[in-house]
């Protein structure tokens, strides 16, 4: 996990060099208050297998544990919020899969430690669904998804915004990555709009995958 290079060929083909753990921690320390805000959003446009995202999630989950360990429901909702605040893009499918698995295992270890025999299979499925939506195989330069050969497709990268609205109900709103980064979007964000809306779902936080 601490290796900076998987192979010379991957470096030659994709410029893949992972950031060392010491540098990851030092860079996260530069924005320390944000890494300790449960709902503060982070996007890693070349996430690899998740060095930065895993460090941020570890810090967020430490805060969740300290504040909400006495209540299973409160812990579940806030740990889910922490996971849902992290976004990543990578052009290599194996990196995307490894990043999702790494973040899931990090969350699951803490969840089992805090909630013990109250852990829910539905909760596990919701976290996996969020990671599938938030960690995407694509090209952050062209803002499009890629195929198995890392070639651009016509499918835009779509990210989901997650927000608790009433009690245990969470709302998912989908936006294209391109719209979120466009110059027009910058102006819209100032006025409180969040760009071109694609679709919206509302459901219980333990039932996220049921809406597709």
Secondary structure, DSSP 4 states (H G I P E B T S, - for coil): ---S-S-HHHHHHH---PPPHHHHHHHHHHTHHHHT-TT--EEETT-TTTHHHHHHHHHHHHHHHHHHTT-HHHHHHHHHHHHHTEEEEES-HHHHHHHHHHHHHHHHHHHHHHHGGG--HHHHHHHHHHHHHHEEEEETTTTEEE-TTS-EEEEEPEEEEEEEEETTEEEEEEEEHHHHHSHHHHHHHHTT--S---EEEEEEGGGGGGG-
